[in-house]
Amino acid sequence: MSVVIRLMRAGAKKRPFYRVVAADSRRQRDGRFLEILGHYNPLSQPYELRVHKDKVEKWLLRGAQPSEQAASLLRSLGIAQAPAPAAAEPTPKPAKKTAAKSARRVHRKPSERKVRAKATRAAKKKTAAKA
């Protein structure tokens, strides 16, 4: 599961208010989230941005990726994005399993019903090709 730190819209029509949340990247923008990290009100002058710095840093260290807007807001607070983990050397692929694994595999013969269905499909195909 990849986690993103993003803004979740709340508030009334034409009166946006955003929550800063940690959420699964596959979820909807305003859908289920893992944790609320703060909030952002763009309408107040100057804008209001409150964030639990320790919670955000915890998620960044766990590998969460902030969205572009969330990253911009976090930079304004001085919270730097955690450096990406150093790419380790690619691990060599394990050798292919030999006959030991294939010997364990048991091939079942198809049921009579499936054999008959396959035969009738082949017969229909043959007659259609002749026509």
C-alpha positions as CSV (number, residue, x, y, z in Angstrom):
1,M,0.0,0.0,0.0
2,S,1.5,3.3,-1.0
3,V,0.6,6.2,1.3
4,V,0.2,9.8,0.2
5,I,-0.1,13.0,2.2
6,R,-2.7,15.1,0.5
7,L,-5.5,17.6,0.9
8,M,-9.0,16.4,1.5
9,R,-11.7,19.0,0.6
10,A,-14.3,19.9,3.2
11,G,-16.4,23.0,3.6
12,A,-19.4,24.4,1.8
13,K,-19.9,25.2,-1.9
14,K,-17.5,27.9,-2.9
15,R,-16.1,28.0,0.6
16,P,-13.2,25.5,0.5
17,F,-11.5,24.1,3.6
18,Y,-9.0,21.4,3.4
19,R,-7.8,18.7,5.8
20,V,-4.2,17.5,5.4
21,V,-4.4,13.7,5.6
22,A,-2.4,10.6,5.1
23,A,-4.3,8.2,2.8
24,D,-3.9,5.2,0.7
25,S,-3.1,6.4,-2.9
26,R,-5.8,4.2,-4.3
27,R,-8.6,5.9,-2.4
28,Q,-10.7,8.8,-3.5
29,R,-9.6,12.4,-2.7
30,D,-12.4,12.8,-0.1
31,G,-12.6,9.1,0.7
32,R,-11.2,7.0,3.6
33,F,-8.0,8.2,5.1
34,L,-5.5,6.8,7.6
35,E,-4.9,9.9,9.8
36,I,-5.6,13.6,9.9
37,L,-2.4,15.6,10.0
38,G,-3.8,19.1,10.1
39,H,-5.9,21.6,8.2
40,Y,-5.6,24.4,5.6
41,N,-8.0,27.3,5.2
42,P,-7.1,29.2,2.0
43,L,-9.9,31.8,2.4
44,S,-8.7,33.5,5.6
45,Q,-6.2,36.3,5.2
46,P,-3.4,35.3,5.5
47,Y,-4.2,31.7,4.9
48,E,-4.4,29.4,7.9
49,L,-2.3,26.3,7.9
50,R,-2.0,24.1,11.1
51,V,-0.1,20.8,10.9
52,H,1.0,18.3,13.5
53,K,4.7,18.4,12.5
54,D,5.6,15.2,14.4
55,K,2.8,13.2,12.7
56,V,3.8,14.5,9.2
57,E,7.5,13.6,9.8
58,K,6.5,10.1,11.1
59,W,4.6,9.5,7.8
60,L,7.4,10.9,5.7
61,L,9.9,8.6,7.4
62,R,7.6,5.7,6.7
63,G,7.8,6.5,3.0
64,A,4.6,8.5,2.4
65,Q,4.8,10.8,-0.6
66,P,3.2,14.3,-0.4
67,S,1.1,15.5,-3.3
68,E,2.4,18.6,-5.1
69,Q,0.1,21.0,-3.2
70,A,0.7,19.3,0.2
71,A,4.5,19.4,-0.5
72,S,4.3,23.1,-1.2
73,L,2.4,23.8,2.0
74,L,4.8,21.7,4.0
75,R,7.8,23.5,2.6
76,S,6.3,26.8,3.7
77,L,6.3,25.4,7.2
78,G,9.9,24.2,6.9
79,I,9.1,20.5,6.8
80,A,11.4,19.0,4.2
81,Q,10.4,15.9,2.4
82,A,12.2,12.8,3.6
83,P,15.0,11.7,1.2
84,A,14.1,8.8,-0.9
85,P,15.7,5.6,0.3
86,A,18.9,4.8,-1.5
87,A,18.4,2.4,-4.3
88,A,20.0,-0.8,-3.3
89,E,21.8,-3.0,-5.8
90,P,19.2,-5.0,-7.7
91,T,18.9,-8.5,-6.2
92,P,19.7,-11.3,-8.6
93,K,16.8,-13.4,-9.6
94,P,16.7,-16.7,-7.9
95,A,17.5,-19.7,-10.1
96,K,14.5,-21.3,-11.7
97,K,13.0,-24.2,-9.9
98,T,14.0,-27.5,-11.4
99,A,12.1,-30.7,-11.9
100,A,11.5,-31.0,-8.2
101,K,8.7,-28.4,-8.3
102,S,7.2,-29.6,-11.5
103,A,7.2,-33.2,-10.2
104,R,5.0,-32.1,-7.3
105,R,2.5,-30.5,-9.6
106,V,-0.5,-32.8,-10.2
107,H,-2.3,-32.3,-13.5
108,R,-6.0,-33.3,-13.3
109,K,-7.8,-34.5,-16.4
110,P,-10.8,-32.4,-17.4
111,S,-14.3,-33.5,-16.5
112,E,-16.5,-35.3,-19.0
113,R,-18.8,-32.2,-19.2
114,K,-15.8,-30.0,-20.3
115,V,-14.6,-32.6,-22.8
116,R,-18.0,-32.8,-24.4
117,A,-18.4,-29.0,-24.4
118,K,-15.0,-28.6,-26.1
119,A,-15.9,-31.2,-28.7
120,T,-19.2,-29.5,-29.6
121,R,-17.5,-26.1,-29.9
122,A,-14.9,-27.7,-32.3
123,A,-17.7,-29.3,-34.3
124,K,-19.7,-26.0,-34.6
125,K,-16.5,-24.2,-35.6
126,K,-15.9,-26.8,-38.4
127,T,-19.4,-26.6,-39.8
128,A,-19.2,-22.8,-39.7
129,A,-15.9,-22.9,-41.7
130,K,-17.5,-25.2,-44.4
131,A,-20.4,-22.8,-44.9
